[in-house]
Amino acid sequence: MHHHGPPRFVSTGETVQLAPRDPDPAGSYEWRIADAPPASDSTVGTDPVIEFTPDVPGRYRLGLDAPDGDHLLTVLAFSAAYEGVDVAGGSGEAIRDRDADRAGIDYAAGRLADDGGPPRIRLDAEVAEATEAAEGTVRPTRGTAEVVVRAVATPNPASSLAADELAVRFVIDDRDVAAAVAAGRTNPRDAATVTEEDTGATLRLPTGSVPDRLRVHAVAVAREPGEDARVSVADAVSIDRVEPSGGTDPFGNPASNEAFETSRPNQPPAWTEDASVYEVYVRTFADADEGETLAAIADRIPEMTDLGVDTLWLTPVLENDGKPHGYNVTDFLSIAADLGDREDYERLVETAHGNGMRVLFDLVLNHTARDHPWFRDAYRNPDSPYYDRYEWQESGEPGTYFDWELIANLDHANLTVRRYLLDVVDEWAPLVDGFRCDMAWAVPDSLWREIRDRVKGTDPEFLLLDETIPYVPRFHEGMFDVHFDATLYFQLRQVGRGAAPAESVLDAVEKRAAVGFPDHAGFLQYIENHDETRYRTECGEDAAAAAAAATFTLPGVPMLYAGQEIGQRGRRDPIAWEHAREEVRERYARLSAAHDAHPALGPAGDLDRVDYRVVDDRDDERQIAADGDDVHPDDVVAFRRGSGSEALVVVLNFAPGEALVDVAADHGRLNVVTGDPCVATDGDGADRIRVDDVAVVPVET
């Protein structure tokens, strides 16, 4: 189906790329504006892939005449002030327009405007007046069933507005409207009713208007006095018809032949709730002969599982130009011969699965290597059949970012390129459990949205992890599940350098909501990766231990970079397995075990600040000043994590010396990470938590 996907929620003046899905490069595609606000002068282009910029607020409907029929897409435009909330306006299109010669990456970018950021929204759906037939499946009562979609809108933490002052805008997916009408059902937009609630709004419609699938999207809109509107990241729910299981209703009559499942498409896979990621830089991880690297990595998988990690991310494994990182791809469908072959890769994945590990494929879709056959033919040859597959500068050089000289940016507005990249996705997705999406910000949103629907349609638990630095909240809108948290990474480095207090890591986590990420968004937490220096070489051993503990105890998905667990100091050097520091490995194994054993430490657990103070071992509780191995108050942070009936106090100490910390909470005496007592009682009976690098202590309720 060539329909161009879900509705779009944008600001006036914001340009979005729209493209036919599952494209036929030889097909004919023609766009038009079917409906627009009366004052609009917006236009669409004549190419199959267009860029559309709404010029006034309101509802637009764009039509696409494609080989499989005519398709309509709703675009809601708001006079919204996105600037200052995300990088360069907050959308992937805006980020891609930044200067190509931009040097370096500002991890602290994306600061909020003075009046704060956007609100957040969450949608949930159910079929009302129904009995539960199976987990996730409900059977409505004959003649009285209706779909109920509830939107809970939450003001931005910096906003002066209350929840009942936020507006909610629902849009039923155009694809499903067309399917309902084609099936002879009532147009679900005509059948729907919306009521405002204190916490948001509720949409209702009879099940008779629901086609095989009904997707409902919504945003929350905040209008501060005297300010432009701020619009949330959109959320969505899906209501799907399923085959009834038969049986009778409570009165003995045959049960209704309607049954439904509801789901939340933007919810990260359930398995990420207790996942931990292990990154392998494939060409220096194992001492292996040519062509035997993948087999050697597979041999070490049991050691990874002993460490407690359960998700394996391999840097690119495809044919490339010989650079060891592998990101300059020359063949997107073949395994690099120096690593092994396709069978070796499949055996590695099977070994990982057999040991309870999932595997992430490093997906590169922004560019090819200059050694790619397409580029070699196209370079300085406008008559080449491959020339239009690349972006070109006026100088005749290919488009690229950061003056990278060995790659060339693909032109994603070319249908042949899009068709090829979708085929690449289809080639590798069935083998693995998720994609780590390289340079996600450089690939158009429209392609990521199609890829998401494509892989999730086969496996709803497939993970999409985006490398976007700094992160972009709207990339959680129908694109990615989990996001690199470079903001937390940067702040942990600042703390380790002594440039910021330890408590600032809580500010970094709270920034997620402040910039507009919904509460269900997932985040990858790390202190090292193949692009960064080892934390311990820059900040020291003691700070490294506390920073690592932060990634396992703050809400998110912790990640280790291979070698981190043995004290490796080189970023991309061969891993010195023979010099492994067992005490470091054991520390990580304990952190991983604690993370797995306590749901409160997981991504869904609550994070709350607590009052605490660093004291010395005398009874006057005088704040101490750092001297040598002494601990300064800024070296320590304490916070509370909670999930269900479980609550924990976490104390992190980045200093070389042991800290004695008074925490304002009724807590136990055992550090669940080490299994040892960690509480000292002074002469007045007051309890103090002793902490070297991390203490996690149950809260008594």
Order of alpha helices (4+ residues) and beta strands (2+ residues): beta-beta-beta-beta-beta-beta-alpha-beta-beta-beta-beta-beta-alpha-alpha-beta-beta-beta-beta-beta-beta-beta-alpha-alpha-alpha-beta-beta-beta-alpha-beta-beta-alpha-beta-alpha-beta-alpha-beta-beta-alpha-alpha-beta-alpha-alpha-beta-alpha-beta-beta-beta-beta-beta-beta-beta-beta-beta-beta
